[in-house]
Amino acid sequence: MNTKVFVLGLDGATWDLIKPWSEMGELPTFKMMIQNGVYGNLVSCIPPVTYPAWKCYSTGKNPGKLGVFSFVKFNPQTFKVKICNSIDFKAKEIWDYLGEKNIRVAIIDMPTTYPPKKVNGVMVSETPFPTSNFTYPKDFKEELDALGYIPFYEFDQLLYLAKDIQKVKEKLSIIKSRFKVAEKLVDEGFDFINLTIFPIDAVQHYWWKSKETLMIWKYIDKLLCRLLIKISNKFNEKWIFFVISDHGMRSYNQTFYVNNWLHKHGYLVLRKKNKSALTTDIINFILRKYGLLGSLSRKIFLSFSGLRYILERIYRSFDLEEYVDFEKSNVIATASGIYLINIDQKEKLKHELIVKLNKLRGEYGKILEVFPKEKVCTGPFLKESPDIFIVPRKHYDIKSFGKDVIGRRHRWLATHKREGIFIAYGYCIRKGHVNISIYDLAPTILHIFDSAIPYDMDGRVLREIFTKASSFYKKEEVYQYGRREILRRYVNKIKENLRLRRKKLET
């Protein structure tokens, strides 16, 4: 009787909402899972954003081993910005390792998965823009259509209409269609299923602690209950259920515009807006104001590559070269962090900026947590990462450009925080509380399936979530070493033997 795993990813899910609503009886399924399973905080990566957080979960590796640090990638040599996609991430994922053991996998709607890749099963990728090519295999789209699957685009989230209650209600149908697909995959006997519900993030950003947000969560709770009942009725299968988020959320009071601060202190030189930048701003305003993302505009969008180009420009926020005079600047802040440019003595400037940014205070106290890249990332892509990472403290959010250095809240009511949610429930799962890292899920899932854990994963097996009588608690982890690591360990062993032999001769 094989163990099966279901991972429910809830983008932006936070205990700030789920805990009180569960205790009030509004979310009975979550309350039941918390009381009968293991739960706690999931500490996300830095920066705690959708890209790269979901990939940090699925690979068990930090951004320095993935090569992606945000939705967009900045090249400090060419000063170009590009939108990231699945091809930019340079690491294998849970489902790749499981597929090698002939374990059938299904991945539904996880951001960072477009374009989809070949897996031992099916993949439905979360897409930035409307497209018809978002599944593996391609003909799986026909099955999705038959099940009433409704696409939701990351681009929709960016231009989400904050005060449109109808758009909030539309999310109920979108969410229902995903659970319907998941239930079908459970019936079809998949061993590992990963379902991500992405629209929650948008609703919480714009509506936060509102009756509309509660409406969404109550609906998820209801669908989750139905899914658990379906799984529990499969008496010949042992299911472990994980509920996770890529990051948490919280309210805030003020916005810190980092590039405005860098400009004010002489580190960044700005240009006057040119005609192209103004055109982008105008289109951006029209789309946000009037929401030209209905079914008709999507059909047009799929037909004309020119419209795709325009929307891609807006999706990446702006072309940095239209705003920044790079030849005269020493720094630039993107969504990833702060890059040092055009300077030889980087360490001196980096230290200077870290000291100054750490001291920054606003109306509600210190504004930022500041990290040199070496404290955030390790791995082959460390040289591509921002030189300085910044994370907003309580009461603050960070944006690139604005009218002032510190301003009021922008269009969001809530922003990200590092503490997300974690629940484990089901077969051989004990009751209790535990805090974990986002990197711990991948090695733990591989451990459940008796799959070797790559030695360079940054997480650990969460042995403490299992009952002590279970095989998952008792068995040792099996690690997989690459050729370079095997050689390094062999050389170190020879060195250690020589050291011991010398020591013995000396005595």
C-alpha positions as CSV (number, residue, x, y, z in Angstrom):
1,M,0.0,0.0,0.0
2,N,1.9,3.1,-1.2
3,T,1.8,6.5,0.4
4,K,0.5,9.4,-1.7
5,V,1.1,13.1,-1.2
6,F,-1.2,16.1,-1.9
7,V,0.3,19.6,-1.6
8,L,-2.2,22.5,-1.6
9,G,-0.4,25.7,-2.2
10,L,-2.2,28.9,-1.2
11,D,-0.5,31.9,-2.6
12,G,-0.1,34.6,0.1
13,A,-2.0,32.6,2.7
14,T,-1.4,34.0,6.2
15,W,-2.2,33.1,9.8
16,D,-3.1,36.7,10.3
17,L,-6.4,35.9,8.6
18,I,-6.8,32.1,8.8
19,K,-6.1,31.7,12.6
20,P,-8.8,34.2,13.9
21,W,-11.4,33.1,11.2
22,S,-10.8,29.4,12.1
23,E,-11.2,30.2,15.9
24,M,-14.4,32.0,15.1
25,G,-15.8,28.9,13.3
26,E,-15.7,30.5,9.8
27,L,-13.2,28.0,8.5
28,P,-14.1,24.6,10.1
29,T,-11.9,22.5,7.7
30,F,-8.8,24.5,8.5
31,K,-9.6,24.4,12.2
32,M,-10.0,20.6,12.0
33,M,-6.7,20.2,10.2
34,I,-4.9,22.4,12.7
35,Q,-6.3,20.5,15.7
36,N,-5.6,17.1,14.2
37,G,-2.3,17.7,12.4
38,V,1.0,19.7,12.7
39,Y,0.9,23.4,11.9
40,G,3.1,26.5,12.2
41,N,4.9,29.2,10.4
42,L,6.6,28.6,7.1
43,V,9.5,31.1,6.7
44,S,9.9,32.1,3.1
45,C,13.0,33.1,1.1
46,I,14.4,36.6,0.7
47,P,12.8,38.4,-1.0
48,P,9.5,36.8,0.1
49,V,7.8,37.1,-3.3
50,T,6.0,34.6,-5.6
51,Y,9.1,34.4,-7.9
52,P,11.2,32.7,-6.7
53,A,9.4,31.5,-3.6
54,W,7.4,28.7,-5.2
55,K,10.5,27.4,-6.9
56,C,12.4,27.5,-3.6
57,Y,9.7,25.2,-2.3
58,S,9.8,22.8,-5.2
59,T,13.6,22.6,-5.5
60,G,14.6,22.9,-1.8
61,K,17.2,25.5,-2.9
62,N,17.8,29.2,-2.3
63,P,17.7,31.7,-5.2
64,G,21.5,31.7,-5.6
65,K,21.2,28.1,-6.8
66,L,18.2,28.9,-9.1
67,G,19.3,32.0,-10.9
68,V,16.1,34.0,-10.3
69,F,15.5,36.5,-7.6
70,S,12.2,38.1,-8.6
71,F,9.5,38.3,-11.3
72,V,12.1,40.2,-13.4
73,K,15.8,39.7,-14.0
74,F,18.1,42.7,-14.3
75,N,21.4,42.4,-16.1
76,P,23.9,44.9,-14.6
77,Q,26.2,44.7,-17.7
78,T,23.5,45.5,-20.3
79,F,21.1,47.3,-17.9
80,K,18.2,45.3,-19.5
81,V,15.2,43.9,-17.6
82,K,13.4,40.7,-18.7
83,I,10.4,38.8,-17.4
84,C,11.4,35.5,-15.8
85,N,9.8,32.2,-16.7
86,S,10.3,28.5,-15.9
87,I,13.3,28.3,-18.3
88,D,15.3,30.8,-16.2
89,F,15.3,28.5,-13.1
90,K,18.3,26.2,-13.2
91,A,17.4,23.3,-10.9
92,K,15.4,20.1,-10.8
93,E,12.2,20.0,-8.9
94,I,10.4,17.5,-6.6
95,W,8.4,16.1,-9.6
96,D,11.5,15.6,-11.7
97,Y,13.1,13.3,-9.0
98,L,9.8,11.5,-8.4
99,G,9.3,11.0,-12.2
100,E,12.7,9.3,-12.4
101,K,11.3,6.7,-9.9
102,N,8.2,6.2,-12.2
103,I,6.0,8.0,-9.7
104,R,3.0,9.7,-11.4
105,V,2.8,13.4,-10.7
106,A,0.4,16.3,-11.4
107,I,1.2,19.9,-11.0
108,I,-1.7,22.4,-11.3
109,D,-1.3,26.2,-11.6
110,M,1.9,26.7,-9.6
111,P,3.4,30.1,-10.6
112,T,6.9,29.8,-12.1
113,T,5.9,26.8,-14.2
114,Y,5.3,28.5,-17.6
115,P,6.2,27.4,-20.1
116,P,5.3,23.8,-18.9
117,K,7.9,21.1,-19.0
118,K,7.8,17.3,-19.5
119,V,6.9,15.4,-16.4
120,N,5.9,11.8,-15.6
121,G,2.2,12.8,-15.6
122,V,0.6,16.2,-16.2
123,M,1.4,19.9,-15.7
124,V,-0.9,22.9,-16.0
125,S,1.2,25.9,-15.8
126,E,0.2,29.3,-14.3
127,T,0.7,31.8,-17.1
128,P,1.6,35.4,-17.1
129,F,-0.4,36.2,-20.3
130,P,-3.2,34.5,-22.2
131,T,-1.9,31.6,-24.2
132,S,-3.3,28.2,-25.4
133,N,0.0,26.4,-24.8
134,F,0.1,25.9,-21.0
135,T,-0.2,22.2,-20.5
136,Y,1.9,19.1,-20.6
137,P,1.0,17.1,-22.5
138,K,-0.6,19.5,-24.9
139,D,-3.7,17.4,-25.4
140,F,-4.4,17.6,-21.6
141,K,-5.9,20.9,-22.3
142,E,-8.9,19.1,-23.9
143,E,-9.5,17.3,-20.6
144,L,-9.3,20.7,-18.8
145,D,-11.8,22.2,-21.1
146,A,-14.2,19.4,-20.5
147,L,-13.8,19.9,-16.7
148,G,-14.6,23.6,-17.1
149,Y,-11.1,24.8,-16.1
150,I,-10.9,28.7,-16.1
151,P,-7.5,30.3,-16.8
152,F,-6.3,33.0,-14.4
153,Y,-3.3,35.1,-15.5
154,E,-0.6,36.6,-13.4
155,F,-1.1,39.7,-15.6
156,D,-4.7,39.9,-14.3
157,Q,-3.3,40.2,-10.8
158,L,-1.0,43.1,-11.6
159,L,-3.9,45.1,-13.1
160,Y,-6.6,43.8,-10.8
161,L,-9.4,46.3,-10.3
162,A,-9.4,47.0,-6.6
163,K,-13.0,48.1,-6.1
164,D,-14.7,45.7,-8.5
165,I,-16.7,43.2,-6.3
166,Q,-17.7,41.3,-9.5
167,K,-14.1,40.4,-10.2
168,V,-13.8,39.1,-6.6
169,K,-16.8,36.9,-7.1
170,E,-15.4,35.7,-10.4
171,K,-12.5,34.2,-8.4
172,L,-14.9,31.7,-6.8
173,S,-15.5,30.0,-10.2
174,I,-11.8,30.0,-11.0
175,I,-10.9,28.4,-7.7
176,K,-13.7,25.8,-8.0
177,S,-12.4,24.8,-11.4
178,R,-9.0,24.0,-10.0
179,F,-10.4,21.8,-7.2
180,K,-12.5,20.0,-9.7
181,V,-9.4,19.2,-11.7
182,A,-7.6,18.0,-8.6
183,E,-10.5,15.7,-7.6
184,K,-10.3,14.2,-11.1
185,L,-6.6,13.6,-10.7
186,V,-7.2,11.9,-7.3
187,D,-9.7,9.6,-9.0
188,E,-7.1,8.8,-11.8
189,G,-4.6,7.5,-9.2
190,F,-1.8,10.0,-9.3
191,D,0.8,9.5,-6.5
192,F,1.8,13.2,-6.0
193,I,-0.5,16.1,-6.7
194,N,0.4,19.8,-6.3
195,L,-2.5,22.2,-6.6
196,T,-1.8,25.9,-6.2
197,I,-4.6,28.5,-5.7
198,F,-3.1,31.8,-7.0
199,P,-6.0,34.3,-7.0
200,I,-6.0,34.6,-3.2
201,D,-2.9,36.7,-3.4
202,A,-4.7,39.4,-5.5
203,V,-7.8,39.4,-3.4
204,Q,-5.8,39.9,-0.2
205,H,-3.6,42.6,-1.7
206,Y,-6.6,44.7,-2.6
207,W,-9.3,43.7,-0.1
208,W,-7.3,42.4,2.9
209,K,-9.4,41.7,6.1
210,S,-12.8,42.2,4.4
211,K,-16.0,40.3,4.1
212,E,-15.1,39.7,0.4
213,T,-11.8,38.1,1.4
214,L,-13.6,36.0,4.0
215,M,-16.0,34.9,1.3
216,I,-13.1,33.6,-0.7
217,W,-11.6,31.8,2.2
218,K,-14.9,30.2,3.3
219,Y,-15.3,28.9,-0.3
220,I,-11.8,27.4,-0.2
221,D,-12.5,25.8,3.2
222,K,-15.7,24.2,1.7
223,L,-13.9,22.9,-1.4
224,L,-11.0,21.6,0.8
225,C,-13.5,19.7,2.9
226,R,-15.0,18.0,-0.1
227,L,-11.5,17.1,-1.4
228,L,-10.5,15.6,2.0
229,I,-13.7,13.5,2.1
230,K,-13.0,12.2,-1.4
231,I,-9.4,11.2,-0.3
232,S,-10.5,9.7,3.0
233,N,-13.0,7.4,1.0
234,K,-10.1,5.8,-0.8
235,F,-9.5,3.1,1.8
236,N,-6.6,1.4,-0.1
237,E,-4.5,4.6,-0.2
238,K,-2.5,6.4,2.5
239,W,-2.5,10.2,1.9
240,I,-0.4,12.8,3.5
241,F,-1.7,16.3,3.0
242,F,0.4,19.5,3.1
243,V,-1.1,23.0,3.1
244,I,1.6,25.7,2.4
245,S,2.0,29.3,1.2
246,D,4.9,30.9,-0.6
247,H,4.8,33.8,1.8
248,G,2.5,35.5,4.3
249,M,0.7,38.9,4.2
250,R,0.1,41.8,6.5
251,S,-1.3,45.3,6.5
252,Y,1.0,48.3,6.3
253,N,0.8,52.1,6.7
254,Q,3.5,53.6,4.6
255,T,5.4,53.0,1.4
256,F,9.2,53.4,1.0
257,Y,10.3,54.3,-2.5
258,V,13.8,53.0,-2.6
259,N,15.0,54.5,-5.9
260,N,13.7,57.9,-4.8
261,W,15.9,57.6,-1.7
262,L,18.9,56.5,-3.8
263,H,18.3,59.4,-6.2
264,K,18.0,61.9,-3.3
265,H,21.3,60.9,-1.9
266,G,23.2,61.0,-5.2
267,Y,23.6,57.3,-5.9
268,L,21.1,57.2,-8.7
269,V,20.7,59.7,-11.6
270,L,17.3,59.9,-13.4
271,R,16.4,61.0,-16.8
272,K,13.4,63.1,-17.8
273,K,10.7,60.8,-19.1
274,N,10.8,60.3,-22.9
275,K,7.9,59.8,-25.2
276,S,8.1,56.1,-25.1
277,A,7.9,56.0,-21.3
278,L,4.9,58.4,-21.3
279,T,3.1,56.1,-23.7
280,T,3.6,53.1,-21.5
281,D,2.3,55.1,-18.5
282,I,-0.8,56.2,-20.4
283,I,-1.6,52.6,-21.5
284,N,-0.9,51.4,-18.0
285,F,-3.4,53.9,-16.5
286,I,-6.1,53.1,-19.0
287,L,-5.9,49.3,-18.4
288,R,-5.9,49.8,-14.6
289,K,-8.7,52.3,-14.7
290,Y,-11.0,50.6,-17.1
291,G,-9.9,47.0,-16.8
292,L,-9.6,46.1,-20.5
293,L,-8.9,42.5,-19.7
294,G,-12.3,41.0,-20.6
295,S,-12.9,38.0,-22.8
296,L,-12.9,40.1,-26.0
297,S,-9.6,41.8,-25.3
298,R,-8.1,38.4,-24.5
299,K,-9.1,37.0,-27.9
300,I,-7.6,40.1,-29.5
301,F,-4.5,39.7,-27.3
302,L,-4.0,36.2,-28.5
303,S,-4.3,37.3,-32.1
304,F,-1.9,40.2,-32.2
305,S,1.7,40.0,-31.1
306,G,1.9,43.8,-31.0
307,L,-0.5,43.9,-28.1
308,R,1.5,41.3,-26.3
309,Y,4.6,43.5,-26.6
310,I,2.7,46.5,-25.1
311,L,1.4,44.5,-22.2
312,E,4.7,42.8,-21.6
313,R,6.2,46.3,-21.2
314,I,3.6,47.2,-18.6
315,Y,4.0,43.8,-16.9
316,R,7.7,44.5,-16.2
317,S,6.6,48.0,-14.9
318,F,8.9,50.1,-17.0
319,D,12.0,50.1,-19.1
320,L,14.7,51.1,-16.7
321,E,16.8,52.8,-19.4
322,E,13.9,55.2,-20.0
323,Y,14.1,56.4,-16.4
324,V,17.7,55.9,-15.3
325,D,20.9,57.4,-16.6
326,F,23.0,54.4,-16.1
327,E,26.3,56.0,-17.2
328,K,26.1,58.5,-14.2
329,S,24.6,56.1,-11.6
330,N,26.3,53.8,-9.1
331,V,23.2,51.8,-8.0
332,I,19.8,50.7,-9.2
333,A,17.0,49.0,-7.2
334,T,14.7,46.5,-8.9
335,A,12.1,44.2,-7.4
336,S,14.9,41.8,-6.6
337,G,17.1,44.2,-4.6
338,I,19.9,46.8,-5.0
339,Y,22.6,46.3,-7.7
340,L,25.9,48.2,-7.6
341,I,27.0,49.3,-11.1
342,N,29.9,51.3,-12.7
343,I,32.1,51.0,-9.7
344,D,35.3,49.0,-8.8
345,Q,35.2,49.3,-5.0
346,K,31.9,47.6,-4.5
347,E,32.5,46.5,-1.0
348,K,33.1,50.0,0.3
349,L,29.9,51.3,-1.3
350,K,27.9,48.2,-0.2
351,H,28.9,48.7,3.4
352,E,28.0,52.4,3.2
353,L,24.6,51.7,1.9
354,I,23.9,48.9,4.3
355,V,24.7,51.1,7.3
356,K,22.6,54.0,6.0
357,L,19.6,51.9,5.0
358,N,19.7,50.1,8.3
359,K,19.4,53.4,10.2
360,L,16.4,54.6,8.1
361,R,13.4,55.5,10.3
362,G,9.9,56.6,9.5
363,E,6.8,57.5,11.4
364,Y,6.5,53.9,12.6
365,G,10.1,53.1,13.4
366,K,12.8,51.3,11.4
367,I,11.8,50.9,7.8
368,L,14.0,48.1,6.4
369,E,15.8,44.8,7.1
370,V,19.0,44.9,5.0
371,F,21.1,41.9,4.0
372,P,24.3,41.7,2.0
373,K,23.8,39.0,-0.7
374,E,26.2,36.6,0.9
375,K,23.8,36.2,3.9
376,V,20.9,35.5,1.6
377,C,22.2,33.3,-1.2
378,T,24.8,30.6,-2.0
379,G,25.4,28.8,-5.2
380,P,26.6,29.3,-8.7
381,F,24.3,32.3,-9.4
382,L,25.4,34.4,-6.5
383,K,27.3,36.7,-8.9
384,E,24.0,37.4,-10.7
385,S,22.1,38.3,-7.5
386,P,21.5,41.9,-6.2
387,D,24.4,43.1,-4.0
388,I,21.9,44.1,-1.3
389,F,18.5,42.6,-0.4
390,I,16.0,44.7,1.4
391,V,12.8,43.6,3.2
392,P,10.2,46.0,4.6
393,R,9.7,45.9,8.4
394,K,6.3,46.0,10.0
395,H,4.1,49.0,8.9
396,Y,6.0,49.5,5.7
397,D,6.1,48.3,2.0
398,I,8.7,48.9,-0.6
399,K,8.3,50.1,-4.2
400,S,10.8,51.3,-6.8
401,F,9.6,54.8,-7.8
402,G,7.1,57.2,-6.5
403,K,6.6,60.9,-5.9
404,D,8.4,61.0,-2.5
405,V,10.8,58.9,-0.5
406,I,8.1,57.9,1.9
407,G,4.5,58.0,1.0
408,R,1.1,56.7,2.1
409,R,-0.1,53.3,1.1
410,H,-0.3,52.7,-2.6
411,R,-3.2,50.8,-4.2
412,W,-2.6,47.7,-2.0
413,L,-4.1,47.3,1.4
414,A,-1.7,44.5,2.3
415,T,1.8,43.4,1.4
416,H,4.0,40.4,1.8
417,K,5.8,39.1,4.9
418,R,8.2,36.2,5.2
419,E,6.0,34.1,7.6
420,G,3.6,32.0,5.6
421,I,1.5,29.0,6.7
422,F,2.3,25.3,7.0
423,I,-0.1,22.4,7.9
424,A,0.6,18.7,7.7
425,Y,-2.3,16.3,8.1
426,G,-3.1,12.7,7.4
427,Y,-1.3,9.3,7.4
428,C,1.4,9.1,10.1
429,I,1.2,12.8,10.9
430,R,1.2,13.7,14.6
431,K,-0.5,16.6,16.3
432,G,1.4,19.6,17.4
433,H,3.2,22.8,16.4
434,V,6.4,23.3,14.4
435,N,8.0,26.1,12.4
436,I,9.7,25.3,9.2
437,S,11.6,26.8,6.3
438,I,10.2,26.9,2.7
439,Y,13.3,24.8,1.8
440,D,12.2,21.9,4.0
441,L,9.3,20.6,2.0
442,A,11.2,19.2,-1.0
443,P,13.6,16.9,1.0
444,T,10.7,15.9,3.2
445,I,8.5,14.8,0.3
446,L,11.4,13.0,-1.3
447,H,12.0,11.2,2.0
448,I,8.3,10.1,2.1
449,F,8.7,8.5,-1.4
450,D,12.1,6.9,-0.5
451,S,13.8,9.0,-3.1
452,A,17.4,10.2,-2.7
453,I,17.8,13.8,-1.5
454,P,20.2,15.9,-3.5
455,Y,23.1,16.9,-1.2
456,D,22.8,20.6,-2.2
457,M,19.3,21.1,-1.1
458,D,19.1,23.8,1.6
459,G,16.3,22.3,3.6
460,R,16.0,19.3,5.9
461,V,13.7,16.4,6.4
462,L,10.9,17.3,8.8
463,R,11.2,14.1,10.8
464,E,9.3,15.8,13.8
465,I,6.0,16.0,11.9
466,F,5.6,12.2,11.8
467,T,4.5,9.9,14.6
468,K,7.5,8.2,16.2
469,A,6.1,4.7,15.3
470,S,6.1,5.5,11.6
471,S,8.7,4.4,9.1
472,F,9.1,8.1,8.0
473,Y,10.3,8.9,11.5
474,K,12.5,5.9,11.9
475,K,14.2,5.5,8.5
476,E,17.4,7.4,7.7
477,E,17.6,10.0,4.9
478,V,19.3,8.8,1.7
479,Y,21.3,11.5,0.0
480,Q,22.3,11.8,-3.6
481,Y,25.8,13.2,-4.4
482,G,27.0,14.6,-7.7
483,R,30.3,13.5,-9.2
484,R,32.1,16.7,-8.0
485,E,30.8,16.2,-4.4
486,I,31.8,12.5,-4.5
487,L,35.3,13.5,-5.6
488,R,35.5,16.2,-2.9
489,R,34.4,13.8,-0.2
490,Y,36.9,11.2,-1.4
491,V,39.8,13.7,-1.4
492,N,38.8,14.9,2.1
493,K,38.7,11.3,3.3
494,I,42.3,10.7,2.0
495,K,43.4,13.9,3.7
496,E,41.8,12.9,7.0
497,N,43.5,9.5,6.8
498,L,46.9,11.1,6.1
499,R,46.4,13.5,9.0
500,L,45.6,10.6,11.4
501,R,48.6,8.6,10.1
502,R,50.9,11.6,10.7
503,K,49.5,12.1,14.2
504,K,50.1,8.4,15.0
505,L,53.7,8.6,13.8
506,E,54.3,11.7,15.9
507,T,53.1,10.0,19.0
